[in-house]
């Protein structure tokens, strides 16, 4: 069994991988795939489908690696590819429904929730959101996209993005409150 030496200088590793060096590509994949699977998993409930999307994303990463100019983090560059790949996958599989802007209210009580639930339960709660809500919530709250960026990526209006986030937060708040109530009863 051949031991692959882990390179401390990621820039050199990226340069080698851009020249189609399979060993360097493998090392980059091993370094970044766990986080990127998590990114894909935020958008796609089924783990196997999320893994397929991640693999397709890495195919694009290696195909366009020469376009990476070392401006910003390499992980951030890969992450953007994974987000776009997940959105593309969801668009191909089915239409994503978004609620109307009329339902949006400027209210933000979600940040005041105290919770004793586990990370896996939080992922299940996020998975339980309707697809449009989940995508906007993940892009805004987890990935850090702004509403105007979300609107462009999802081909929706900014108001629709805000509405989706508001509704997602309402649903999450309700479900987390229910889970907290249940955990106090069982403890």
SETIZA-545278 format. One record per atom (N, C-alpha, C, O): residue in one letter; x, y, z negated. Coordinates in steps of 0.001 Angstrom, whole numbers, padded with zeros to 6 digits, always signed. Atoms other than C-alpha are relative to their C-alpha. Layout:
BEGIN
aXYZ;...
END
This chain:
BEGIN
x+000840-001176+000000;x+000000+000000+000000;x+000884+001237+000000;x+001801+001358-000811;x-000774-001221-000133;x+001377+003363+001037;x-000562+001077-000932;x-001768+001323-000944;x+000415-001060+000906;x+001256+006127-001563;x+000113+001332+000737;x+001158+001664+001297;x-000002-001306-000653;x+000286+009512-000185;x+000397+001049-001036;x-000256+001205-002068;x-000465-001024+000915;x+002215+012287-001842;x-000945+001202+000056;x-001258+001704+001135;x+000896-001147+000074;x-000073+015089-003023;x+000815+001274+000149;x+001754+001513-000609;x-000739-001227-000278;x+001123+018390-001634;x-000505+001129-000879;x-001709+001360-000981;x+000381-001134+000836;x+001156+021345-003975;x-000315+001211+000861;x-001099+002069+000455;x+000223-001155-000854;x+001203+023793-001109;x-001086-000339+001020;x-000825-000963+002049;x+001136+000333-000856;x-002231+023544+000457;x+000130+000626+001392;x-000382+000076+002367;x-000168-000653-001301;x-001267+025940+003245;x+000756-000903+000974;x+000359-001033+002132;x-000753+000909-000868;x+001305+023517+004634;x-000831-001227+000350;x-000774-001731+001471;x+000874+001142-000224;x-001156+020685+004255;x-001048+000334+001069;x-001329-000482+001947;x+000993-000453-000980;x-003761+022660+006222;x+000640+000102+001384;x+000041-000302+002381;x-000697-000122-001290;x-001220+023418+008951;x+000246-001365+000620;x+000071-001542+001826;x-000227+001355-000513;x-000344+019734+009269;x-001315-000624+000465;x-001365-001277+001508;x+001304+000567-000358;x-004013+018745+009322;x-000530+000624+001284;x-001180-000050+002082;x+000442-000683-001221;x-004709+021337+012026;x+000695-000561+001234;x+000184-000446+002348;x-000733+000642-001103;x-002114+019527+014161;x-000387-001464+000143;x+000345-002265+000724;x+000572+001360-000094;x-004247+016370+013854;x+000801-001060-000763;x+000762-002238-000409;x-000700+000961+000846;x-002025+014761+011209;x-001048-000673-000888;x-001612-000040-001781;x+001064+000741+000694;x-004391+012068+009877;x+000257-000119-001507;x-000679-000078-002306;x-000328+000100+001424;x-002564+011705+006573;x-000354+001301-000718;x-000942+001273-001799;x+000323-001305+000588;x-002891+015430+005855;x-001517+000210-000042;x-002045+000739-001020;x+001453-000115-000012;x-006556+015341+006882;x-000614-000848-001112;x-001556-000428-001785;x+000500+000889+001050;x-007126+012424+004543;x+000181+000628-001384;x-000719+000567-002222;x-000274-000629+001294;x-005521+014276+001633;x-000961+001164-000224;x-001508+001312-001316;x+000952-001109+000129;x-007645+017375+002304;x-001410-000509-000288;x-002130+000049-001115;x+001313+000597+000223;x-010741+015212+002483;x-000124-000484-001447;x-001119-000207-002117;x+000034+000527+001372;x-009905+013491-000802;x-000054+001131-001035;x-000716+001002-002065;x-000009-001138+000930;x-009260+016853-002491;x-001352+000708-000072;x-001777+001137-001145;x+001190-000853-000067;x-012472+018536-001355;x-001330-000743+000117;x-002385-000141-000085;x+001263+000699-000232;x-015038+015821-000691;x-000920-000083-001224;x-002134+000025-001051;x+000946+000053+001123;x-016402+015500-004255;x-000823+001281-000158;x-002037+001221-000352;x+000729-001273+000119;x-017298+019201-004449;x-000931+000214+001185;x-002043+000716+001022;x+000813-000233-001187;x-018595+019270-000895;x-001216-000928+000042;x-002263-000567+000579;x+001171+000876+000105;x-020836+016283-001522;x-001020+000633-000939;x-002223+000559-000689;x+000905-000699+000910;x-022293+018227-004436;x-000721+001140+000711;x-001918+001344+000509;x+000619-001089-000757;x-022910+021190-002141;x-001112-000555+000893;x-002225-000031+000894;x+000997+000608-000894;x-024727+018991+000389;x-001162-000569-000800;x-002315-000503-000373;x+001022+000617+000844;x-026605+017257-002398;x-000992+001026-000535;x-002158+000696-000751;x+000921-001053+000429;x-028080+020573-003581;x-001131+000184+001005;x-002268+000462+000626;x+000973-000246-001058;x-029871+020848-000254;x-000770-001255+000395;x-001927-001169+000805;x+000569+001238-000518;x-030583+017203+000541;x-000149-000990-001153;x+000828-001345-001812;x+000283+000864+001151;x-032241+014912-001994;x+000667-001354+000096;x+001254-001824-000879;x-000532+001344-000162;x-031121+011583-000590;x+001526+000045+000051;x+002106+000734+000890;x-001466-000030+000117;x-027490+010923-001553;x+000670-000496+001277;x+001675+000069+001707;x-000606+000530-001223;x-026757+008850+001553;x-000103+001002+001145;x+000837+001148+001926;x+000131-001027-001042;x-028114+011564+003843;x+000927+001172-000287;x+001527+001733+000630;x-000913-001080+000379;x-026155+014184+001906;x+001441-000377+000343;x+002220+000465+000788;x-001348+000467-000335;x-023021+012077+002376;x+000229+000043+001508;x+001311+000406+001969;x-000109-000068-001460;x-023714+011813+006111;x+000211+001446+000466;x+001026+001712+001349;x-000155-001421-000340;x-024087+015598+006314;x+001400+000476-000365;x+002023+001222+000390;x-001352-000386+000414;x-020843+016029+004378;x+001042-000521+000989;x+001969+000201+001357;x-000950+000567-000961;x-019004+013697+006753;x-000037+000765+001324;x+001008+001032+001917;x+000117-000817-001217;x-020355+015629+009754;x+000641+001363-000211;x+001267+001917+000693;x-000628-001279+000331;x-019250+018805+008003;x+001512-000097+000046;x+002174+000805+000561;x-001456+000171-000043;x-015726+017462+007565;x+000494-000215+001432;x+001599+000201+001780;x-000366+000120-001414;x-015676+016486+011226;x+000176+001398+000595;x+001135+001647+001325;x-000114-001380-000491;x-016312+020176+012001;x+001172+000732-000642;x+001851+001522+000015;x-001137-000623+000680;x-013767+021270+009400;x+001283-000331+000751;x+002074+000563+001052;x-001239+000405-000663;x-011034+019262+011116;x+000026+000433+001460;x+001096+000709+002002;x+000068-000446-001391;x-012228+020202+014604;x+000369+001482+000126;x+001045+001886+001073;x-000217-001442-000065;x-012097+023930+013824;x+001031+000504-001008;x+001079+001699-001301;x-000976-000363+001018;x-009282+023912+011278;x+000974+001074+000479;x+001449+001885-000317;x-000923-001017-000517;x-007094+026009+013549;x-000616+001404-000073;x+000104+002398+000024;x+000666-001305+000139;x-009700+028806+013167;x+000144+000585-001399;x-000097+001776-001594;x-000179-000491+001367;x-008988+029066+009424;x+001268+000848-000038;x+002353+000376+000300;x-001110-000957-000050;x-006760+032119+009022;x+000607+000316-001367;x+001303+001322-001503;x-000504-000237+001352;x-005896+031837+005284;x-000466+001330-000570;x+000229+001934-001387;x+000616-001200+000576;x-008134+034822+004557;x-001130-000484-000883;x-002146-000958-000375;x+000968+000574+000922;x-010081+033871+001459;x+000398-001427-000323;x+001428-001923+000135;x-000365+001344+000430;x-010148+030452-000086;x-000386-001035+001046;x-001387-000892+001748;x+000269+001098-000904;x-009999+027289+001951;x-001266-000731-000447;x-002087-001125+000380;x+001196+000662+000519;x-012610+025722-000315;x-001261+000777+000376;x-002271+000178+000744;x+001149-000830-000389;x-014966+028639+000361;x-000327-000154+001476;x-001496-000185+001858;x+000194+000190-001442;x-014456+028201+004106;x-000690-001336+000267;x-001628-001410+001061;x+000619+001323-000156;x-015296+024496+003865;x-001438+000036-000507;x-002342-000513+000123;x+001332-000089+000618;x-018263+025262+001617;x-001008+000628+000958;x-002133+000143+001081;x+000910-000656-000961;x-019784+027620+004214;x-000363-000954+001131;x-001503-000967+001596;x+000273+000991-001049;x-019459+024883+006833;x-001005-001026-000517;x-001928-001400+000206;x+000905+001002+000573;x-021206+022403+004521;x-001417+000557-000150;x-002391-000137+000144;x+001327-000618+000153;x-024068+024815+003766;x-000690+000089+001354;x-001862-000262+001484;x+000591-000105-001345;x-024626+025474+007460;x-000352-001373+000567;x-001363-001527+001252;x+000269+001354-000482;x-024421+021765+008223;x-001254-000570-000677;x-002064-001232-000028;x+001187+000467+000723;x-027016+020982+005537;x-001263+000678+000533;x-002292+000028+000720;x+001153-000726-000546;x-029349+023681+006857;x-000337-000522+001390;x-001506-000718+001720;x+000213+000527-001347;x-028888+022413+010394;x-000659-001373-000059;x-001579-001655+000708;x+000570+001332+000167;x-029656+018871+009277;x-001484+000094-000368;x-002320-000601+000210;x+001393-000137+000433;x-032847+019962+007517;x-000886+000543+001114;x-002042+000140+001248;x+000769-000521-001142;x-033968+021924+010556;x-000281-001093+001023;x-001373-001144+001589;x+000171+001074-000981;x-033454+018890+012801;x-000987-001045-000478;x-001762-001570+000322;x+000837+001070+000533;x-035270+016465+010518;x-001467+000397-000114;x-002353-000424+000124;x+001383-000459+000146;x-038376+018546+009903;x-000009+001506-000136;x+001004+002136-000437;x+000093-001448+000139;x-039644+022052+009857;x-000050+000353-001483;x-000681-000337-002284;x-000061-000456+001377;x-038974+023916+006664;x-001067+001068-000160;x-001092+002042+000592;x+001073-000958+000206;x-041988+025765+005329;x+000399+000999-001066;x+000949+000645-002109;x-000257-001069+000935;x-041625+029085+003618;x-001310+000690-000317;x-002142+000893+000567;x+001202-000726+000405;x-044323+030860+001637;x+000067+001424+000544;x+001123+001879+000984;x+000042-001369-000524;x-045411+034339+002673;x+000577+000981-001002;x+000695+000684-002190;x-000567-001056+000829;x-043911+037541+001338;x-001009+000538-000999;x-000621+001063-002043;x+001043-000575+000841;x-047250+038536-000203;x+000020-000547-001419;x-000471+000098-002345;x+000002+000648+001297;x-046673+036170-003087;x+001139+000453-000907;x+001219+000027-002059;x-001181-000413+000758;x-043491+037877-004254;x-000355+001085-001008;x-001009+002072-000671;x+000149-001002+001053;x-043565+039771-007532;x+001377+000290-000564;x+002191-000623-000700;x-001300-000361+000565;x-040620+041644-008983;x-000026-000301-001492;x-000372+000555-002306;x+000054+000443+001385;x-040328+039669-012205;x+001080-001055-000168;x+001218-001946+000670;x-001105+000941+000139;x-037390+037769-013573;x+000140-000448-001451;x+000976+000067-002194;x-000104+000520+001357;x-037968+035842-016769;x+000778-001303-000035;x+000995-001865-001109;x-000673+001296-000079;x-036096+032756-015572;x+001308-000010-000777;x+001685-001039-001337;x-001311-000035+000642;x-032788+033901-017033;x-000071-000157-001511;x+000965-000330-002154;x+000134+000046+001447;x-034181+033753-020575;x-000366-001382-000528;x-000805-001504-001671;x+000371+001349+000417;x-034751+030004-020728;x+001144-000633-000791;x+002299-000607-000367;x-000957+000811+000746;x-032994+027992-023423;x-000331-001444+000327;x-001500-001831+000334;x+000271+001369-000396;x-032585+024388-022433;x+000934-000984-000681;x+002103-000696-000936;x-000784+001090+000579;x-031416+021153-023976;x+000007-001197+000930;x+000263-002317+000487;x+000079+001129-000918;x-031762+019036-020854;x+001352-000239+000661;x+002197+000653+000733;x-001254+000428-000603;x-028977+017152-019114;x+000128+000507+001438;x-000862+000857+002080;x-000277-000445-001363;x-027341+018135-015827;x-000751-000836+001037;x-001267-000292+002013;x+000716+000874-000943;x-028874+015121-014049;x-001479+000361+000055;x-002097+000307+001118;x+001406-000409+000024;x-032331+016262-015177;x-000194+001320+000734;x-001205+001517+001409;x+000084-001274-000713;x-031649+019752-013859;x+000037-000248+001501;x-000717+000372+002251;x-000047+000333-001424;x-030688+018262-010485;x-001335-000578+000447;x-001803-000263+001542;x+001307+000565-000349;x-033950+016284-010509;x-001062+001083+000094;x-001926+001037+000970;x+000960-001108-000034;x-035911+019455-011285;x+000188+000799+001286;x-000788+001167+001940;x-000285-000729-001247;x-034189+021251-008391;x-000465-000833+001196;x-001037-000288+002140;x+000455+000884-001078;x-034872+018222-006148;x-001514+000030+000153;x-002034-000167+001251;x+001460-000008-000025;x-038549+018505-007061;x-000598+001234+000637;x-001804+001286+000878;x+000502-001216-000645;x-038825+021945-005504;x-000350-000276+001461;x+000291-001110+002101;x+000231+000092-001442;x-040411+022265-002067;x+001261+000456+000740;x+002018+001284+000234;x-001258-000199-000709;x-037676+022383+000562;x+000387+001474+000184;x+001538+001842-000051;x-000291-001422-000194;x-037936+026111+001352;x+000443+000668-001285;x+001406+001434-001300;x-000361-000559+001305;x-037841+027043-002314;x+001403-000446-000390;x+002237+000356-000809;x-001284+000576+000416;x-034913+024706-002969;x+001155+000619+000776;x+002182+000975+000196;x-001092-000549-000805;x-032837+026001-000075;x+000348+001417-000424;x+001519+001744-000616;x-000251-001391+000375;x-033259+029651-001020;x+000572+000066-001416;x+001504+000828-001670;x-000505-000006+001377;x-032731+028933-004731;x+001474-000390-000041;x+002281+000290-000674;x-001395+000472+000009;x-029516+026996-004119;x+000910+001034+000649;x+001979+001341+000122;x-000846-000980-000682;x-028177+029546-001653;x+000214+001249-000853;x+001318+001792-000894;x-000090-001228+000787;x-028921+032478-003970;x+000653-000247-001363;x+001647+000394-001705;x-000421+000181+001389;x-028410+031120-007494;x+001278-000809-000153;x+002037-000589-001096;x-001165+000866+000157;x-025720+028520-006896;x+001137+000407+000929;x+002288+000503+000505;x-001033-000347-000980;x-023875+029512-003723;x+000360+001487-000013;x+001439+001862+000446;x-000301-001426+000102;x-024101+033273-004356;x-000287+000824+001244;x+000210+001942+001374;x+000382-000776-001178;x-025565+034336-001019;x-000952+001117-000409;x-001686+000986-001388;x+000938-001105+000189;x-027442+037646-000873;x-001231-000267+000867;x-001182-001057+001809;x+001243+000248-000736;x-031018+037802+000397;x+000132+000298+001495;x-000451-000404+002321;x-000159-000302-001428;x-029967+039437+003668;x+000783-001093+000719;x+000508-001382+001884;x-000761+001105-000592;x-027454+036628+004303;x-000875-001249+000142;x-000819-001950+001152;x+000913+001148-000041;x-030043+033969+003465;x-000990+000173+001147;x-001277-000771+001882;x+000970-000281-001063;x-032519+035637+005816;x+000591-000305+001371;x-000077-000893+002221;x-000649+000255-001292;x-030039+035470+008692;x+000225-001493+000209;x-000084-002023+001276;x-000302+001421-000134;x-028981+031880+008032;x-001252-000853+000214;x-001227-001825+000969;x+001221+000806-000088;x-032553+030593+007663;x-001009+000552+000999;x-002077-000026+001202;x+000892-000621-000981;x-034103+032891+010265;x-001353+000357-000616;x-002407+000049-000060;x+001188-000477+000694;x-036586+034383+007792;x+000236+001458-000375;x+001341+001971-000199;x-000189-001386+000440;x-037184+037895+006466;x+000596+000022-001411;x+000546-000975-002131;x-000527-000148+001353;x-035501+039205+003323;x-001107-000171-001024;x-000902-000777-002075;x+001139+000121+000904;x-038922+039449+001705;x-000394-001448-000227;x-000744-001837-001342;x+000314+001417+000142;x-039573+035787+002391;x+001052-000675-000881;x+000719-001530-001701;x-001064+000552+000838;x-036216+034934+000835;x-000266+000335-001469;x-000154-000531-002337;x+000280-000417+001380;x-037110+036930-002283;x-001214-000735-000554;x-001224-001145-001715;x+001212+000702+000417;x-040548+035329-002425;x+000305-001458-000337;x-000167-001985-001344;x-000362+001394+000235;x-039084+031832-002139;x+000775-000143-001304;x+000544-001079-002068;x-000784+000039+001230;x-036608+032575-004927;x-000900+000185-001212;x-000768-000533-002203;x+000910-000256+001104;x-039325+033969-007169;x-000827-001235-000316;x-000949-001628-001476;x+000836+001189+000199;x-041558+030933-006649;x+000816-001180-000511;x+000349-001946-001354;x-000875+001075+000470;x-038653+028533-007121;x+000292+000182-001489;x+000239-000774-002263;x-000286-000273+001409;x-037772+030208-010404;x-001212-000281-000878;x-001075-000826-001974;x+001215+000276+000762;x-041380+030019-011569;x-000168-001507-000206;x-000421-001965-001321;x+000155+001450+000089;x-041560+026305-010789;x+001066-000617-000902;x+000765-001496-001709;x-001082+000517+000831;x-038185+025624-012387;x-000235+000330-001476;x-000042-000515-002350;x+000257-000424+001371;x-039093+027608-015494;x-001095-000863-000629;x-000968-001299-001774;x+001102+000810+000511;x-042347+025693-015891;x+000474-001422-000298;x+000179-001971-001360;x-000451+001381+000153;x-040696+022303-015410;x+001035-000142-001116;x+000998-001114-001870;x-001007+000047+001065;x-037747+023060-017703;x-000659+000183-001363;x-000273-000467-002334;x+000746-000179+001248;x-040136+024298-020385;x-000693-001301-000388;x-000700-001676-001561;x+000633+001297+000256;x-042045+021010-020050;x+001025-001020-000499;x+000772-001738-001466;x-001037+000942+000419;x-038832+018988-020310;x+000508+000309-001401;x+000754-000606-002188;x-000437-000385+001335;x-037727+020978-023368;x-001029-000389-001032;x-000676-000869-002109;x+001074+000379+000931;x-041088+020408-025024;x+000019-001493-000249;x-000137-001941-001385;x-000063+001460+000123;x-040818+016688-024346;x+001216-000451-000801;x+001137-001420-001555;x-001211+000410+000721;x-037255+016530-025707;x-000126+000298-001492;x+000436-000427-002313;x+000202-000294+001425;x-038306+018170-028984;x-000942-001004-000636;x-000801-001339-001813;x+000956+000973+000511;x-041164+015712-029356;x+000685-001340-000264;x+000395-002008-001256;x-000660+001310+000132;x-038908+012674-028856;x+001165+000022-000981;x+001605-001037-001429;x-001160-000059+000906;x-036073+013932-031087;x-000416+000022-001439;x+000435+000070-002327;
END
